[in-house]
Amino acid sequence: MFFQHVYDKSLAQASFLIGCQAKGEAIVIDAQRDMDVYLEIAAQNNLKITHITETHIHADFLTGSRELAAVTGAQLYLSDEGGSDWQYQFDHIGLKHGDQIQVGNLTFEVLHTPGHTPESISFLLTDHPATTEPVMIFTGDFVFVGDIGRPDLLEKAAGLIGTQEKGAKQMYESIRRFAELPAFVQVWPGHGAGSACGKALGAVPSSTVGYEKIRNWAFQYPNDEKGFVDYLLAGQPEPPKYFAMMKYLNKVSRPLLVEIPKHPELSSAQFLQAYKDGIKVIDTRNKVDFAKGFIPGSINIQHNNSLSTWAGWFLNYQEQFILVAKADEMEEITRKLMRIGLDNSYGFVNGVGGLDLELQTADVIDLETFRAYVGLDNVQIVDVRGLTEYNEGHIEGAVHAFVGTLQDNLDKISRDKQVIIHCQSGDRSAIAYSILKRNGFDMVKNYSGGMKEWVANEGKTI
């Protein structure tokens, strides 16, 4: 058996290529959209991708299953569980609980594991003729290392009211069935630490059924469905705004993108015309360089592993956008954005110099300066972290306005007082600062040290 774990750090998303070397056949599970990685792995190992499948209709990334099928001619095998509202609306071979996919000498048994979503399935792998026992289970967003998939996304991200409690109860039953699997079966989940698909995902890529039964909180409620449901639904992080669009695009027929787009580098004149026409500018430089000089109205989303997630909060799928980015980083940036379907780039500029624009600078303050503002009547301190982080401890007097929804909650921010924003360690507050400046807030300062520095030096939160 050939096995390759493919991991996208930018979305904390795992996919898998598993092959039967004796027959030269392979299957890909939960492919990312820039699917050339699987073609390269298969070619290097003398395998042909013959089967493609998914664990469920994903909300956090745009899958590349159809792109991969178009290029390879492989068959698509997708869940037909969950009822009529949860069916893929394009050609595929449907899978039900108990069905099997045969890939050479490998057997993948389909297990219906609803909870995260109604149609969610897992794949239990047996490697014949080496053994008649299952050796691995691919759980998607069902069981993670140390956590389980959240059932509230359909309600919070897609607006399907009343689904989260039903999903939590389904998850309880799915977990009970999962616990009956042999303890030695390896667990390979679809996400790791950093994903918004759970609240406490482990950083290691895999586990075993036995380990999860001991250490995963979800298995500590053997006869307490209510306690399980209450804990599962409490404290989940805010689902990114783009999740609803991913859920839709992964379900319906859509245009395919089988090559990595190459976006043009804009001349100064081209940029200025587009800028005057109102095209949104996303500046991917690090927050320090951005603070030293930025294009008025631009949004600072740094090129790091969180780029695509934050871009999904602040870009919609109809508008064009311009990137400020280094030319040699554009392919990687393009890949990260296309993984959530953000293909509508007008082009990029390699820096902010020479654009015939008067740049703005950010007002970034240190701890000592921040101390002097705390408690003053004419100052508003705004904590832009997630709600769970805020509730666990915040600076006395700080109001909460999560950066992801800040654009929709500008009425919370004073235009008459000195506003000071902060997050945990400066990345999110850099985004928030640019959002506020873009919306005409002039009296804004960014305490970039954030809660990390504050707690280390002051230790005072409420």
C-alpha positions, 0 to 999 in steps of 0.5 A: 500500500502507498500512503501520502498525507498532503497538508495545507498549512494555510487552512489546516486542511488534510487530504490523502492519496492512497494507492495499491502498488500491485495494481497501480491504482490510487484514490484521493480523499478531500482534494484541495483545488490546486490539484497538481500535487496529486498528479505529481505524487501519482506520477512519481510512484507509478500510480494512476488516480482512478477514484476520487472521493470526499468525506462531506460537502465542505464549508472551509475550502473549495475542493478540487475533486472535480478538477482532478476528475476532469484531468485524470478521468477518475470516477467521483464517489460522493455521499448520498446520505443525509436526505434530499437537501444534502445531495451533490448536484452534479454527476457522481457515483453515490455512496451509502453506509456499508458501501465499499470502494475497491482500489486495487487490493484496498477496500474502503468501507463507507460509514455514515457519520452524521453530526458535523453535517447530515451527509458526512461519511468516513472511510474505513480502510482494509489493506488486502491481502496483508490483513482482513482487519481495518487499519485506517479510518479517514474521518474528515470533519467527524473525529479530529485528534483531541476534538470532534467536528462542530455541528453549528456551522450550518446554522451560523455560517449557512443560516440553516436555523435549528440544525446545530442541536440536531447535528450535535445529537447526531454526533453523539450517536456517531461517536458511540458507534465510532468507539466500537472500532478496534483500538488499533485503527489509525485515525486520519482526520481532515483538519489539524490545529488552526482550523475553524472546524473545531475548537481544540484540534490537536497539532499532530496529524493522526491518532488511533481509535484507542488514544481518542477514547482515552484523551478526546473529550467527546468520549467522556460522556458515555451516558450523558447526551445533554452534557455532550451536546452542551459542551460541544456547542459552547465556545465554538469560534466564529465561522469565517464569512466565506464558509457559506459560499464554500458550502454552496460551490462545493454542492453545485455545478461550477466552472472548473479551474485546472491550472494555477492562474497567473495574474498580471503585474500592473503598471502605475497607470493601470493601478491608479485607474483601477484604484480610482474606480474603487477596486479594493486593495489587499496589502499582503506585506507584513504589518511592520512594513505596512505601518511605515507607509500604506495606500489609503483605503487598503486592507492589510492581510499579511501573507502568512498561513492565515491569508486565505482565512482573513481574505475570506472574511473581507472579500466577496465573490463578485468583486475584483481586488488588487494585491500588493505583493512581491512578484516571487510570492504571487504563485503561493498567494494565488494558490492560497486564495484559489483554495477558497475560490477567490480567483477574481484578482485584477492584478498586483503591484510589487510594493507601494513605491512609485505609485504617485500616491500620498501614503499613510502611516499607522499610529502604532503605540507601545505598552507604556503609551497604552498604559497612559490611556487605560481608564480615561473617559475620552478613550475607547479600548477595542478588543478585536479578538474572538468572543471566546478569547474576550470572555476568558479575560480582557482589559477592564473597560475594553469593548469587544468587536471581532475583527472579522465582523468589524466592517458590519459593526462600525457603530460600536466604534466611537468617532468622538473618542480616541480609539485604541485597538488591540488583539492577542499579539498584533496581527489581527489588530493590524487588519482592524486598523486598516479597516477603520482607517478605510472607513474614515476613523481618524482617531485610531491607535494600534496597541500592537503588543496586545493581550500577550504583552499586557498579561506578561507585564500587567497580569490584570484582566477581568 
